């Protein structure tokens, strides 16, 4: 029979890494996938790395955020208003 190890208070509350990545799985049509693949090869990186860079750039682009919400926003009370603080967008 295995002995159960008691956890200390510090061990019970695990620290979350500040640089931890969250996995997002996008489904692309074939044309978009082909374009992403060619661009990734051109930039010598994986498709996943390139997709992450594109998403990071998009969520920091005021024009893109406005376009996206103008086109797809359904609920005005949830519309985000980006504010630039020290060169970085917050919302």
C-alpha positions as CSV (number, residue, x, y, z in Angstrom):
1,X,0.0,0.0,0.0
2,X,1.3,3.4,-0.9
3,X,1.7,6.0,1.7
4,X,-0.1,9.2,1.0
5,X,2.1,12.3,1.3
6,X,0.6,15.3,3.1
7,X,0.8,18.5,1.1
8,X,2.1,21.6,2.8
9,X,0.1,24.8,2.3
10,X,2.7,26.0,-0.2
11,X,2.4,22.9,-2.3
12,X,-1.4,22.9,-2.2
13,X,-1.4,26.3,-3.9
14,X,0.6,25.9,-7.1
15,X,2.1,28.9,-8.7
16,X,1.0,29.7,-12.2
17,X,3.8,30.7,-14.6
18,X,3.4,34.2,-15.9
19,X,4.7,33.0,-19.4
20,X,2.4,30.0,-19.6
21,X,0.9,29.6,-23.1
22,X,-2.7,28.8,-23.7
23,X,-3.5,26.5,-26.5
24,X,-6.0,27.7,-29.1
25,X,-7.0,25.4,-32.0
26,X,-8.3,27.1,-35.1
27,X,-9.9,25.4,-38.0
28,X,-8.9,26.9,-41.4
29,X,-10.2,26.4,-44.9
30,X,-7.7,24.8,-47.3
31,X,-6.8,28.1,-49.0
32,X,-6.0,29.9,-45.7
33,X,-4.0,26.8,-44.5
34,X,-2.0,26.8,-47.8
35,X,-1.2,30.5,-47.4
36,X,-0.2,30.1,-43.7
37,X,2.0,27.2,-44.6
38,X,3.8,29.1,-47.4
39,X,4.3,32.1,-45.3
40,X,5.6,30.0,-42.4
41,X,8.1,28.3,-44.7
42,X,9.2,31.7,-46.0
43,X,9.7,32.9,-42.4
44,X,11.4,29.7,-41.3
45,X,8.9,29.0,-38.5
46,X,6.1,26.6,-37.7
47,X,2.6,27.3,-38.8
48,X,1.7,27.4,-35.1
49,X,4.3,30.0,-34.3
50,X,3.3,32.2,-37.2
51,X,-0.4,31.9,-36.3
52,X,0.4,33.0,-32.7
53,X,2.4,36.0,-34.1
54,X,-0.5,37.0,-36.3
55,X,-3.1,36.7,-33.5
56,X,-0.8,38.7,-31.1
57,X,-0.5,41.5,-33.8
58,X,-4.2,41.5,-34.5
59,X,-5.3,41.9,-30.8
60,X,-2.8,44.8,-30.5
61,X,-4.2,46.6,-33.6
62,X,-6.8,49.2,-32.9
63,X,-8.0,49.3,-36.5
64,X,-8.4,45.6,-36.7
65,X,-10.3,45.5,-33.3
66,X,-12.7,48.2,-34.6
67,X,-13.2,46.5,-37.9
68,X,-13.9,43.1,-36.2
69,X,-16.4,44.6,-33.8
70,X,-18.1,46.7,-36.5
71,X,-18.5,43.6,-38.6
72,X,-19.3,40.9,-35.9
73,X,-20.3,42.5,-32.6
74,X,-23.8,41.5,-31.5
75,X,-24.0,43.0,-28.1
76,X,-23.0,46.7,-27.6
77,X,-22.6,46.2,-23.9
78,X,-19.7,43.8,-24.5
79,X,-18.0,46.0,-27.1
80,X,-14.4,46.5,-26.0
81,X,-12.8,50.0,-26.1
82,X,-9.0,49.7,-26.6
83,X,-6.9,52.2,-24.6
84,X,-3.2,52.6,-25.4
85,X,-1.0,52.8,-22.3
86,X,2.8,53.0,-22.8
87,X,2.5,51.7,-26.3
88,X,0.4,48.7,-25.5
89,X,-3.3,48.2,-25.9
90,X,-5.5,47.4,-23.0
91,X,-9.2,46.5,-23.0
